[in-house]
Amino acid sequence: MARSKKHERAGGTPATVALDRAGVTYAPRSYTHDPGATSYGLEAAQALDVDAARVLKTLLVEVDGGLGVGIVPVARQLDLKAVAAALGSKRAVMADPGVAERVTGYVVGGISPVGQKKALPTVLDESALAFETVLVSGGRRGFDLELAPADLVEVTGASTAPIAR
């Protein structure tokens, strides 16, 4: 998998810029986003013809007055109790979408775990480690990035835990 220099030259998204700066190899994967799609992640898996277990969604949660990030496969749900425990908290609730957009700098449906405006404690569901590569949002709807899960952990500073159900 070769890193795309096109996105680096064009300025890319904050996610591609962060990956380029970190020297991470990734493949940009674009598709035509359907504005009527009800699940952005499942839309990406279908449009890119990729197993939904390899396509990950980025979800923001509120824990103990702060925010954290959970990254789970798009066909599964975030286990709020498990992500709270992984973040060292007793309780987690989903963050308001407006807050998620403001804090990350991305729109809902295009929130990337990479290149967020503010680094947040991040947990990757351990199931991602079973794959050679996974896909995450590249920072806008219709644009994903394919990379090794170990690189995702490294660039986001994520821990791993069983946080999906």
N, C-alpha and C positions, 0 to 999 in steps of 0.2 A: 504494500500500500504506500503510494508516494504522496507526500505532502503537496498540496496545491499551492503553487506560487501565484496563480491568478488572483486568489482572494487576498493574498498578502499585498500584491501590487495595487489592487483596487481599494485597499483599506479594509475590506471584509467587514465582518461583524465583530463586536468585542470578543466573541468566542474564538473566531479564527485568528484574530490578532494575538490573543492570549496563548493559543496553542503554538502559533508561529514563534512568538517570543520565547516560549519554553522549549522549543525544538522538538515538539511532539509531532510524530507522523500521524496524519489523518487523511481521510478521503471525504470530500464534500459530496453530499448526495441530495440533489434537488428533485422536486416533483411539483406538479401543479396543484396547489391547495384549493380545495372546494370550500367556499365560504359557508356552505350548508352542512358541512361535516359536523357530527355531534361528538366525535372523539378524535382529537388531533393525532394522538399517538397511533391508534388503530388505522387511521387514514394513512399515516406515513408507512406503517408496516405493509399495508396492502399496495400502496402506490409504488413502493420500492421493492416489492416482492421479497420481503424479509420476514423470517419467523418473528412473531410478536414478542417472544421471550427475549429477543436480542434488542428490541427497540425499547428505550427507557424514557420515562417521563420524570420531570423535575417538579417536585411539589414543595411548597413552603409551608412550614408549620410554626405556630406560636408555642413556645415553651418557656415557662417561668419568666414571663415578661419580655422575652427576646424572641428571635427568629432562628430557625434552622431549616435545613434542606434534606429532603428524603428523595432518593432516586430509586425508582422501582420499574419493573417491566410494565408496559402499557396495558397488557391484558389482565393485570392483577391490581389489587388495591393496596394502598399504604395502610399498614397496621399502626394506628396512632399510639397504642400502648407500647408497641415494640420500638417505634422511632423515639418516643419519649425516653424510654429506658436507655437506648443507644446514645442519646444526647445528654444523659445524666439528669433527666427530669422525671417527675412523677406523672405528668399529664401533658398531652399535646392536643392542639386543635388546629384545623386547617386555617391558614392565614387568609385574610380577606384578599380577593383578587387584585383590588386596587393597591393594597399595600405591597403585594407580591410584585406588581409591575413597577411601582415606585422604587422599591428597594433593589431590585435586580437590574432595572433598566431595560427589561424585555417585556413584550406583550404576552398575555396568557395564550397558551398554544404555541409559543415560541420561546419560552423561558429555558435558557440553556444553563446547565450547572457550571459552565465555564465562562469566565469573563464577566461575572456579575459586578455591579457597581461597588458592592460591599461584600467582602469575604464573610461567609456565614458557616457555622459548624455544619458539616455535611456527612450524611450516611448513605452509602450505596448498598442496595440489597445484595447479599452475598451470592445470589443466583447468577449475577452478571459475570462472576469470576469463572464460570464454567465455559465461557465462550472465548474464542480467539479475538473477536471484535464485537463491539456493541455500537448502537447508534443512539445519539442524544440530539436534542434540538441544537441547531447551529445559530440560533438567535432570532429567527423569524419563522413564521408559518411557511411550510413548503421547503424547508432547508434543514437537513440533518447532517451530522458529522459522524463518520464511522472511525472508531479508534479502539485500541486495546484497552480492556478494563483497567489494567494496571496503570496505564497512562492517565486514565480518567481519575483514578484514586490519587495519583501523584499531583496532577495539576490542580485538583480541587482541594487537596488536603483531607480527603474523605477517609472515614473509617468504614468498615464493612460489618454488616450484621443482618440477621434474618428479619427484615422489616416489611416484607410483602405478605399478603394473604390472598 
